[in-house]
Amino acid sequence: MKAIINFFKRLFKSAEYELTIHHLGEVKKYHVIKVYTLNMNTASFKTINKEKHLLKSSDKMSWELRKINSEVKS
């Protein structure tokens, strides 16, 4: 029974990501639950603490998005 409950918890759990942005020699990491836009000049996303971020730049920025393993522990 516990295995079935854990299966459904994993099935409906929202995905979490680690977003790393490289811009003008700085590296910033964010724990993200929703991504709205990611491109060379704009990044728009919502972090795990429900804060919305909008980053804009006239210079190019690079980014990496990595899915965080969201296993439910029994």
N, CA, C and O of each residue as an XYZ file, in Angstrom:
296
protein
N       0.826     -1.199      0.000
C       0.000      0.000      0.000
C       0.866      1.257      0.000
O       0.569      2.223     -0.703
N       1.948      1.241      0.799
C       2.837      2.395      0.886
C       3.508      2.674     -0.461
O       3.724      3.829     -0.827
N       3.835      1.603     -1.197
C       4.457      1.763     -2.511
C       3.512      2.454     -3.486
O       3.947      3.268     -4.301
N       2.239      2.142     -3.409
C       1.252      2.771     -4.290
C       1.116      4.255     -3.965
O       1.041      5.084     -4.871
N       1.087      4.586     -2.702
C       0.994      5.995     -2.288
C       2.217      6.766     -2.761
O       2.082      7.871     -3.286
N       3.412      6.199     -2.585
C       4.639      6.864     -3.036
C       4.671      7.022     -4.547
O       5.172      8.026     -5.052
N       4.142      6.040     -5.280
C       4.070      6.139     -6.733
C       3.255      7.360     -7.142
O       3.682      8.121     -8.011
N       2.097      7.558     -6.536
C       1.253      8.697     -6.888
C       1.857     10.023     -6.432
O       1.654     11.042     -7.093
N       2.587     10.038     -5.332
C       3.283     11.257     -4.906
C       4.324     11.661     -5.940
O       4.432     12.836     -6.288
N       5.090     10.690     -6.432
C       6.103     10.978     -7.454
C       5.458     11.406     -8.758
O       5.975     12.282     -9.451
N       4.337     10.799     -9.095
C       3.661     11.079    -10.351
C       3.164     12.521    -10.428
O       3.253     13.147    -11.484
N       2.646     13.052     -9.328
C       2.047     14.380     -9.338
C       2.924     15.472     -8.743
O       2.493     16.621     -8.654
N       4.135     15.141     -8.337
C       5.037     16.147     -7.784
C       5.563     17.038     -8.913
O       5.937     16.540     -9.975
N       5.590     18.346     -8.687
C       6.090     19.253     -9.714
C       7.609     19.127     -9.820
O       8.296     18.866     -8.833
N       8.107     19.314    -11.015
C       9.543     19.196    -11.268
C      10.286     20.400    -10.698
O       9.754     21.510    -10.663
N      11.503     20.173    -10.258
C      12.361     21.243     -9.758
C      13.643     21.242    -10.574
O      14.128     20.192    -10.994
N      14.189     22.444    -10.793
C      15.368     22.598    -11.630
C      16.401     23.474    -10.932
O      16.075     24.277    -10.058
N      17.650     23.298    -11.339
C      18.714     24.203    -10.929
C      19.084     25.012    -12.167
O      19.512     24.451    -13.176
N      18.922     26.317    -12.090
C      19.231     27.214    -13.198
C      20.516     27.957    -12.873
O      20.609     28.630    -11.846
N      21.506     27.834    -13.748
C      22.778     28.531    -13.591
C      22.893     29.540    -14.724
O      22.812     29.174    -15.896
N      23.083     30.814    -14.374
C      23.192     31.876    -15.372
C      24.588     32.470    -15.311
O      25.063     32.866    -14.246
N      25.250     32.530    -16.482
C      26.573     33.140    -16.621
C      26.379     34.468    -17.353
O      25.896     34.492    -18.485
N      26.760     35.579    -16.698
C      26.571     36.891    -17.324
C      27.617     37.867    -16.806
O      27.741     38.073    -15.598
N      28.357     38.459    -17.711
C      29.384     39.453    -17.392
C      30.360     38.966    -16.316
O      30.708     39.708    -15.397
N      30.789     37.726    -16.442
C      31.766     37.175    -15.508
C      31.192     36.690    -14.192
O      31.932     36.157    -13.366
N      29.910     36.855    -13.972
C      29.264     36.389    -12.741
C      28.490     35.104    -13.013
O      27.950     34.903    -14.101
N      28.449     34.246    -12.009
C      27.675     33.010    -12.090
C      26.666     33.024    -10.945
O      27.040     33.149     -9.779
N      25.392     32.894    -11.288
C      24.334     32.861    -10.274
C      23.539     31.578    -10.441
O      23.241     31.159    -11.560
N      23.193     30.949     -9.302
C      22.407     29.721     -9.322
C      21.073     29.958     -8.629
O      20.997     30.632     -7.601
N      20.024     29.390     -9.214
C      18.676     29.510     -8.674
C      18.035     28.127     -8.613
O      18.292     27.282     -9.471
N      17.205     27.898     -7.604
C      16.413     26.669     -7.477
C      15.027     27.024     -8.010
O      14.301     27.794     -7.381
N      14.656     26.474     -9.154
C      13.510     26.931     -9.931
C      12.411     25.864     -9.974
O      12.688     24.669    -10.081
N      11.152     26.327     -9.889
C      10.024     25.409    -10.054
C       9.269     25.652    -11.360
O       8.556     24.766    -11.830
N       9.417     26.851    -11.959
C       8.738     27.129    -13.218
C       9.584     28.076    -14.056
O      10.087     29.081    -13.554
N       9.739     27.750    -15.345
C      10.490     28.590    -16.276
C       9.505     29.151    -17.289
O       8.758     28.408    -17.926
N       9.512     30.480    -17.431
C       8.642     31.122    -18.404
C       9.388     31.370    -19.708
O       8.890     31.035    -20.783
N      10.602     31.965    -19.618
C      11.391     32.293    -20.797
C      12.869     32.138    -20.494
O      13.345     32.560    -19.440
N      13.587     31.535    -21.416
C      15.050     31.486    -21.346
C      15.583     31.695    -22.754
O      15.315     30.892    -23.649
N      16.335     32.768    -22.954
C      17.020     32.963    -24.224
C      18.303     33.748    -23.973
O      18.714     33.900    -22.822
N      18.937     34.244    -25.016
C      20.249     34.891    -24.878
C      20.193     36.224    -24.124
O      21.202     36.645    -23.558
N      19.040     36.893    -24.105
C      18.943     38.212    -23.485
C      17.938     38.302    -22.341
O      17.922     39.299    -21.619
N      17.106     37.289    -22.162
C      16.049     37.345    -21.152
C      15.923     36.007    -20.426
O      16.027     34.939    -21.029
N      15.696     36.095    -19.123
C      15.382     34.905    -18.326
C      14.236     35.275    -17.395
O      14.323     36.250    -16.648
N      13.179     34.506    -17.440
C      12.020     34.743    -16.592
C      11.630     33.411    -15.960
O      11.403     32.426    -16.662
N      11.555     33.389    -14.616
C      11.306     32.132    -13.920
C      10.782     32.384    -12.521
O      10.819     33.513    -12.032
N      10.285     31.314    -11.863
C       9.796     31.374    -10.485
C      10.648     30.422     -9.653
O      10.845     29.265    -10.024
N      11.155     30.923     -8.522
C      11.998     30.106     -7.654
C      11.153     29.293     -6.687
O       9.935     29.453     -6.612
N      11.819     28.424     -5.955
C      11.136     27.509     -5.039
C      10.387     28.251     -3.925
O       9.406     27.733     -3.392
N      10.840     29.459     -3.571
C      10.143     30.234     -2.535
C       9.109     31.187     -3.146
O       8.748     32.196     -2.540
N       8.639     30.852     -4.353
C       7.535     31.532     -5.050
C       7.864     32.955     -5.512
O       6.950     33.710     -5.842
N       9.142     33.338     -5.544
C       9.528     34.652     -6.064
C       9.670     34.574     -7.580
O      10.266     33.635     -8.108
N       9.123     35.563     -8.271
C       9.271     35.634     -9.721
C      10.475     36.516    -10.048
O      10.670     37.569     -9.441
N      11.274     36.072    -11.014
C      12.460     36.814    -11.425
C      12.374     37.090    -12.921
O      11.952     36.234    -13.699
N      12.778     38.294    -13.311
C      12.886     38.663    -14.714
C      14.241     39.328    -14.895
O      14.484     40.416    -14.375
N      15.114     38.671    -15.632
C      16.447     39.202    -15.888
C      16.537     39.582    -17.355
O      16.265     38.762    -18.232
N      16.921     40.839    -17.625
C      17.081     41.316    -18.998
C      18.474     41.891    -19.151
O      19.027     42.467    -18.214
N      19.037     41.731    -20.342
C      20.374     42.246    -20.585
C      20.538     42.584    -22.061
O      19.996     41.900    -22.929
N      21.292     43.646    -22.335
C      21.618     43.962    -23.724
C      22.785     43.094    -24.187
O      22.957     42.864    -25.384
N      23.594     42.609    -23.226
C      24.668     41.667    -23.544
C      24.114     40.251    -23.493
O      23.082     39.989    -22.875
N      24.819     39.352    -24.152
C      24.369     37.957    -24.157
C      24.679     37.292    -22.827
O      25.715     37.551    -22.215
N      23.773     36.435    -22.390
C      24.010     35.620    -21.203
C      23.870     34.154    -21.608
O      23.128     33.818    -22.530
N      24.585     33.307    -20.914
C      24.429     31.876    -21.162
C      23.835     31.240    -19.921
O      23.968     31.772    -18.819
N      23.189     30.121    -20.097
C      22.509     29.488    -18.976
C      22.545     27.973    -19.118
O      22.702     27.435    -20.215
N      22.399     27.309    -17.998
C      22.290     25.851    -17.948
C      21.088     25.521    -17.071
O      20.907     26.112    -16.007
N      20.285     24.590    -17.513
C      19.110     24.166    -16.760
C      19.242     22.671    -16.518
O      19.362     21.886    -17.459
N      19.219     22.287    -15.247
C      19.402     20.884    -14.876
C      18.245     20.456    -13.989
O      17.941     21.110    -12.991
N      17.602     19.353    -14.360
C      16.500     18.830    -13.542
C      17.078     18.198    -12.285
O      18.033     17.424    -12.345
N      16.481     18.540    -11.145
C      16.907     17.995     -9.864
C      16.099     16.736     -9.603
O      14.882     16.718     -9.790
N      16.774     15.696     -9.175
C      16.106     14.432     -8.883
C      15.108     14.646     -7.757
O      15.486     15.054     -6.659
N      13.848     14.376     -8.021
C      12.797     14.636     -7.032
C      12.172     13.330     -6.551
O      10.958     13.143     -6.629
N      13.005     12.443     -6.061
C      12.512     11.163     -5.540
C      11.842     11.365     -4.187
O      12.310     12.165     -3.377
N      10.773     10.663     -3.941
C      10.086     10.695     -2.654
C      10.686      9.604     -1.785
O      10.747      8.444     -2.193
N      11.134      9.972     -0.581
C      11.729      8.990      0.322
C      10.644      8.320      1.142
O       9.702      8.966      1.602
N      10.789      7.007      1.319
C       9.788      6.304      2.127
C      10.196      6.227      3.569
O       9.467      5.668      4.388
